[in-house]
Amino acid sequence: MKASQVRTRFAPSPTGYLHVGGARTALFNWLLARKLGGTFVLRVEDTDETRNTAESRQAIFDAMLWLGIDWDEGPRPDGSTTGEFGPYYQSQRQDSYNKWFKKLVDNNRVYEEDGAWRFKFERKPITMQDIICGEVTIDYRDESNTPDMVVRRSDGSYVFHFVNVVDDIEMKITHAIRGEDHLMNTPKHLQLFEAFGVEPPQYGHIPLILNMDGSKMGKRDQGAAVDGYIKDGFLPEAVFNFLALLGWSPKDETEIFPIDEIINRFSLEGVNRSPSKFDAEKCAWINQQHLMALPPEVFAEKSEPYVQAAGQEITESYPVIAASVQEKVKLFTEVPAAISFYLNSDYSYDVSALDKVRANETAAELLTKLAETFSQISDWATAKESIAATAKANGAKPGQLMFPTRVALSGQSGGPDLGAILSILGQEECVRRLKRTLEMLS
């Protein structure tokens, strides 16, 4: 098959937010289409009128586009549609379903029972070659284990198995990558394709996503909702990176990828056959690596909304302040707390850090000497060097003064480089903070 003929799809049901399992399914289909120069189709399974909402549909569209998963055919967030094989909403495809159902009636492959229409399975083993899971066989010779399936309900609506196959036929889908929970449905779909006389797509089933304790990841588990990553201050490219590695391996130790490289390296052969465990800490670590790789000015720009949401003012010096904490945060939502000591002259002290300074018998004396030194410095650029010099001049090691100085200036035991803190706060403020801390220690 030529690469340009490859057509993949993602078919969400708009009954809630986009789950990471669905996002990963969409991602793998998107990656395959992009890798092979094919087409990625979005269609909406909106036949459940009691549960589908416009808000859920919009949330799914927004989450996909935030991740960078765009689509070549299907409905657009603005209400328009692109593509020649629509409609792309199942609720608008009843005429197509009726047409294909008539084919089954004409070929005597369905019968009515208790008001519903059932599809007659051919009583034989069905073997499929799954492009991820390998060979799968289901034996349909035993009717008690594999009863004929309902394809049309008494109210005239069609079941998932039927519409899924019809949609794939009319939209010319060549590769259907979906969750492992659909694996046992596929032989049913293959019988429908055979009854219609149409070549089925190649199927590949992705193993499930599990929680760290081995349980199946549910809708309410940590990290399940894609929109939660937006609220929590993740970069979309980092979540994209994490989801790609959630079941796919690049066959080396590399873990941090730009999107273009993931596309180039992606293959279905690299998809794991065993379930993946969702590691929230790993996701945050991957996000941190992507944050650290941003140009400082971009980091500052992208973090601004989170700082403003926390009620902190964006000043002219904000880009420099933001750059000083860029390597210290894992999420944009951590930036306001990380920089608060710069902006608040009445900053609070970490109790354990202050206790540690109190336990240092020489700390108060050394901080007093440092305050005097800081007051007399003519070139503030040498301030950091003067800390070690002050310690040495008073018979102490640099470390005995570095930590108390950090706590005095920021109230924290860790954080930005001390040189950056000195530069941003300036001489007068640093002296004032040293004296404030000495009052705390007295």
Disulfide bonds with the S-S distance in Angstrom:
none
